Amino acid sequence: MDSFGALSLIPTVVVISIAVLTHRPIFALLSGVVAGLLLIDPALVITGMAALSLEIMMDETIGWVIMVCGLMGSLIMLLIRTGAATSFADTVAAKADTRNKSLLMTWFLGMVIFIDDYLNAIAIGSSMKKVTDRFNVSRSMLSYVVDSTAAPTCVIVPISTWAVYFAAVLEDAGTAAAGEGMRMYISGIPYMFYAWIAVLLVPLVATGRFPLLGPMRHAEAMASQGTLVLGNVVEFDTGEIGTNVAGTGRGSTLWTFLLPLLSLIGFSWYFDIDLLKGVIVTLALTVPFMVFQGLLSFKGTLDAVMDGFKIMLPPLAVVVSAFMFKAVNDQLGLPDYVIGSVAPLMSPLMLPLITFLTMALMSFATGSSWGVFAIAIPIFMPLAASMDVSTPLMIGALLSASSFGSHACFYSDSTVLVAQSTGIGVMEHALSQLPYAILAAAVASLLFVLVGL
């Protein structure tokens, strides 16, 4: 792989600039891909784009993401069409009878559903917006609360897809002995400062104990006048709700919503925290259950499954574009260039801080909260051992950077899915929560220095 040095930064600058100016993440990402391909070989841009597209679409991870998100959309649409989501919202609204309570309930549920950030983002966002809408909460505020309890919560709870993945990476890199990856991961949880701060900041912002910043202030001001979302978006809740076989629109209860969700969590756990297997089994049980209960006709159930899958296509297009962009950055040698550039700055005191800042930047720039760390961990962890820097502290710095990238990046999978589920534009959501993500990163940086001392 050739290294293009500082030139490898150009596609990232193109993406961020176009995304901020146009609020069109797919166009911005594809522009970055083209810019990268022009650097690699201007004569082969079309060929390179075609080859890259096929390579990404044949990638096992992309296939997994498409199936999980599509089938999750199917499950959510079933809960909406049967009226189960409305029953859940009515029950929660009876308890969360104020604006602050509705947001705190969203925050609490986000921490309870910790098994996977996709599940967290889609399930909580799509169900709680019916509750918060009643209190004129802006979708920007709702999406911020949901996103801040997606990846950050999954990082600090060791029973999640994130913990399983990074424990495996630690073992593959030789940092942890076989079978000891999870134990080493858990040792770093107290030092995952960004994730802790991001989660704990939410109730302060949601209840007004911390001031509204930038776009969030504007969004909340507009919401107080009845405008909950500033742009046009495609939401989950389309089609008739609760049109059951009897035609009464009744029959769904709170348990109609909770049983499929609990099944999804339980079966995912049973299959070694594999969300794809979990959602397949859950749908296989939920479809006949809803037909047998008379909540939907068989045809109506199948229509809901297909409509739910289709409505996930726009966010999946962003995710696929982000993977293409990451692949181009890898060809340009961006991760190696950035890591190599900061290596001379390393010292035992500053290593955790520089690791956090460097990898947070990398995760933000590439939209990859997992992939780049498979490269970084085998570099940074041996370096920390040679400098006698605490292993748990270094794990905390790396995972803090990963959760920052997932939380703050305009085109990360988590950001896109949260925006889709809460019914807000991707850029509107990303820009409104960015000041709080930067604040959490600044406080985390200070803590890495203090602990290093």
ChimeraX attribute file (.defattr): number of C-alpha atoms within 10 A of each C-alpha:
attribute: neighborCount
match mode: 1-to-1
recipient: residues
	/A:1	7
	/A:2	9
	/A:3	16
	/A:4	15
	/A:5	15
	/A:6	13
	/A:7	14
	/A:8	24
	/A:9	18
	/A:10	15
	/A:11	29
	/A:12	25
	/A:13	13
	/A:14	19
	/A:15	27
	/A:16	20
	/A:17	14
	/A:18	18
	/A:19	21
	/A:20	16
	/A:21	11
	/A:22	11
	/A:23	19
	/A:24	17
	/A:25	26
	/A:26	20
	/A:27	16
	/A:28	27
	/A:29	29
	/A:30	20
	/A:31	20
	/A:32	28
	/A:33	29
	/A:34	21
	/A:35	21
	/A:36	26
	/A:37	25
	/A:38	16
	/A:39	18
	/A:40	19
	/A:41	10
	/A:42	13
	/A:43	11
	/A:44	12
	/A:45	18
	/A:46	13
	/A:47	11
	/A:48	19
	/A:49	17
	/A:50	11
	/A:51	11
	/A:52	19
	/A:53	15
	/A:54	12
	/A:55	12
	/A:56	17
	/A:57	15
	/A:58	11
	/A:59	11
	/A:60	10
	/A:61	12
	/A:62	16
	/A:63	13
	/A:64	13
	/A:65	18
	/A:66	22
	/A:67	17
	/A:68	22
	/A:69	24
	/A:70	22
	/A:71	23
	/A:72	27
	/A:73	27
	/A:74	27
	/A:75	25
	/A:76	27
	/A:77	29
	/A:78	31
	/A:79	28
	/A:80	25
	/A:81	25
	/A:82	29
	/A:83	27
	/A:84	27
	/A:85	29
	/A:86	23
	/A:87	22
	/A:88	22
	/A:89	20
	/A:90	16
	/A:91	14
	/A:92	20
	/A:93	21
	/A:94	11
	/A:95	11
	/A:96	19
	/A:97	14
	/A:98	15
	/A:99	18
	/A:100	17
	/A:101	17
	/A:102	26
	/A:103	27
	/A:104	19
	/A:105	19
	/A:106	27
	/A:107	25
	/A:108	15
	/A:109	17
	/A:110	26
	/A:111	20
	/A:112	13
	/A:113	22
	/A:114	26
	/A:115	27
	/A:116	23
	/A:117	28
	/A:118	23
	/A:119	23
	/A:120	27
	/A:121	29
	/A:122	24
	/A:123	24
	/A:124	26
	/A:125	26
	/A:126	24
	/A:127	26
	/A:128	25
	/A:129	22
	/A:130	19
	/A:131	26
	/A:132	27
	/A:133	17
	/A:134	13
	/A:135	18
	/A:136	18
	/A:137	27
	/A:138	27
	/A:139	28
	/A:140	30
	/A:141	26
	/A:142	28
	/A:143	30
	/A:144	28
	/A:145	28
	/A:146	34
	/A:147	34
	/A:148	33
	/A:149	31
	/A:150	32
	/A:151	30
	/A:152	28
	/A:153	27
	/A:154	25
	/A:155	30
	/A:156	27
	/A:157	16
	/A:158	19
	/A:159	17
	/A:160	23
	/A:161	23
	/A:162	26
	/A:163	22
	/A:164	16
	/A:165	14
	/A:166	22
	/A:167	23
	/A:168	20
	/A:169	20
	/A:170	24
	/A:171	17
	/A:172	16
	/A:173	17
	/A:174	15
	/A:175	19
	/A:176	18
	/A:177	12
	/A:178	13
	/A:179	11
	/A:180	14
	/A:181	22
	/A:182	20
	/A:183	12
	/A:184	20
	/A:185	24
	/A:186	19
	/A:187	14
	/A:188	21
	/A:189	22
	/A:190	14
	/A:191	24
	/A:192	26
	/A:193	26
	/A:194	30
	/A:195	32
	/A:196	21
	/A:197	19
	/A:198	27
	/A:199	24
	/A:200	15
	/A:201	18
	/A:202	23
	/A:203	19
	/A:204	13
	/A:205	18
	/A:206	23
	/A:207	14
	/A:208	10
	/A:209	11
	/A:210	12
	/A:211	12
	/A:212	18
	/A:213	14
	/A:214	14
	/A:215	18
	/A:216	24
	/A:217	16
	/A:218	15
	/A:219	23
	/A:220	21
	/A:221	16
	/A:222	17
	/A:223	21
	/A:224	13
	/A:225	9
	/A:226	14
	/A:227	16
	/A:228	22
	/A:229	21
	/A:230	16
	/A:231	12
	/A:232	9
	/A:233	14
	/A:234	14
	/A:235	15
	/A:236	22
	/A:237	20
	/A:238	14
	/A:239	12
	/A:240	12
	/A:241	19
	/A:242	23
	/A:243	20
	/A:244	24
	/A:245	17
	/A:246	12
	/A:247	11
	/A:248	10
	/A:249	17
	/A:250	18
	/A:251	18
	/A:252	22
	/A:253	17
	/A:254	17
	/A:255	13
	/A:256	22
	/A:257	23
	/A:258	15
	/A:259	13
	/A:260	21
	/A:261	19
	/A:262	14
	/A:263	18
	/A:264	24
	/A:265	22
	/A:266	15
	/A:267	20
	/A:268	24
	/A:269	18
	/A:270	12
	/A:271	12
	/A:272	14
	/A:273	20
	/A:274	18
	/A:275	26
	/A:276	21
	/A:277	17
	/A:278	22
	/A:279	27
	/A:280	19
	/A:281	15
	/A:282	24
	/A:283	20
	/A:284	11
	/A:285	13
	/A:286	21
	/A:287	19
	/A:288	14
	/A:289	15
	/A:290	20
	/A:291	17
	/A:292	13
	/A:293	14
	/A:294	19
	/A:295	28
	/A:296	28
	/A:297	17
	/A:298	16
	/A:299	10
	/A:300	18
	/A:301	23
	/A:302	15
	/A:303	16
	/A:304	26
	/A:305	22
	/A:306	17
	/A:307	19
	/A:308	25
	/A:309	22
	/A:310	14
	/A:311	20
	/A:312	23
	/A:313	15
	/A:314	14
	/A:315	25
	/A:316	19
	/A:317	15
	/A:318	24
	/A:319	26
	/A:320	21
	/A:321	24
	/A:322	25
	/A:323	28
	/A:324	24
	/A:325	30
	/A:326	25
	/A:327	18
	/A:328	26
	/A:329	23
	/A:330	18
	/A:331	18
	/A:332	25
	/A:333	20
	/A:334	26
	/A:335	24
	/A:336	16
	/A:337	17
	/A:338	18
	/A:339	19
	/A:340	12
	/A:341	13
	/A:342	13
	/A:343	14
	/A:344	8
	/A:345	10
	/A:346	16
	/A:347	15
	/A:348	17
	/A:349	16
	/A:350	15
	/A:351	25
	/A:352	29
	/A:353	25
	/A:354	21
	/A:355	25
	/A:356	26
	/A:357	21
	/A:358	19
	/A:359	26
	/A:360	25
	/A:361	18
	/A:362	23
	/A:363	28
	/A:364	25
	/A:365	24
	/A:366	29
	/A:367	28
	/A:368	22
	/A:369	26
	/A:370	18
	/A:371	14
	/A:372	19
	/A:373	23
	/A:374	16
	/A:375	15
	/A:376	17
	/A:377	21
	/A:378	16
	/A:379	14
	/A:380	20
	/A:381	21
	/A:382	16
	/A:383	17
	/A:384	20
	/A:385	14
	/A:386	10
	/A:387	14
	/A:388	10
	/A:389	20
	/A:390	16
	/A:391	19
	/A:392	18
	/A:393	24
	/A:394	25
	/A:395	28
	/A:396	28
	/A:397	29
	/A:398	28
	/A:399	32
	/A:400	29
	/A:401	30
	/A:402	32
	/A:403	28
	/A:404	29
	/A:405	29
	/A:406	28
	/A:407	31
	/A:408	27
	/A:409	27
	/A:410	27
	/A:411	34
	/A:412	25
	/A:413	26
	/A:414	28
	/A:415	31
	/A:416	28
	/A:417	29
	/A:418	33
	/A:419	31
	/A:420	26
	/A:421	27
	/A:422	30
	/A:423	26
	/A:424	26
	/A:425	23
	/A:426	26
	/A:427	23
	/A:428	22
	/A:429	30
	/A:430	29
	/A:431	19
	/A:432	22
	/A:433	24
	/A:434	20
	/A:435	17
	/A:436	23
	/A:437	23
	/A:438	15
	/A:439	15
	/A:440	21
	/A:441	24
	/A:442	13
	/A:443	14
	/A:444	26
	/A:445	20
	/A:446	13
	/A:447	17
	/A:448	26
	/A:449	15
	/A:450	11
	/A:451	12
	/A:452	16
	/A:453	9
